[in-house]
Amino acid sequence: MALRKSHRKKRTTTSAARRRAISKGYRSGLEDTTATCIAKAGCVVLFETDKINYVVPSRDAKYTPDFKLPKEGGFFYIETKGIWSVQDRQKHLLIKEQYPDIDIRFVFSNQNAKLYKGSPTTYAAYCQKHGFQYAHKVIPDDWLEEARKESKRAA
């Protein structure tokens, strides 16, 4: 019980220090304390006066689609997904943005699965919003027919 009271007291003290700092234009007690130290040293306090531009470095990445099927004038990819993580969704948005002519289609184990627990958005709705073709559990017959036609033509 004594630990609880001590813990609560510490939170109140931190909260009060933060409120004081915010009233002076800072975001934290540490910024306020640092400014006070600078002022006591006889220096002018110059807080957030400059901006420094920088580039967040990019990294090269590779994506290996699950399946490749022929279509008229080229091919399309089939990507199968059970769980479609946020990283995978971001990756596919980047690929679509950087290579708008690449045709990637999704086959989900459950197109009605939610993006995350409690999300109102399903995999299907996400695909519709972002212009991805998708299917539930199996490759649609029209996708397969498209690939069959082109396979026969190429043979």
Salt bridges, closest charged atoms under 4 A:
GLU31 OE2 - ARG27 NH2 3.87
ASP32 OD1 - LYS24 NZ 3.31
GLU48 OE2 - ARG27 NH2 2.33
GLU72 OE1 - ARG153 NH1 3.87
GLU79 OE2 - LYS81 NZ 3.49
ASP88 OD2 - LYS81 NZ 2.76
ASP88 OD1 - LYS91 NZ 3.12
ASP103 OD2 - LYS71 NZ 2.92
ASP103 OD2 - ARG105 NH2 2.70
GLU145 OE1 - ARG148 NH2 3.16
GLU146 OE1 - ARG105 NH1 3.00
GLU150 OE1 - ARG153 NH1 3.46
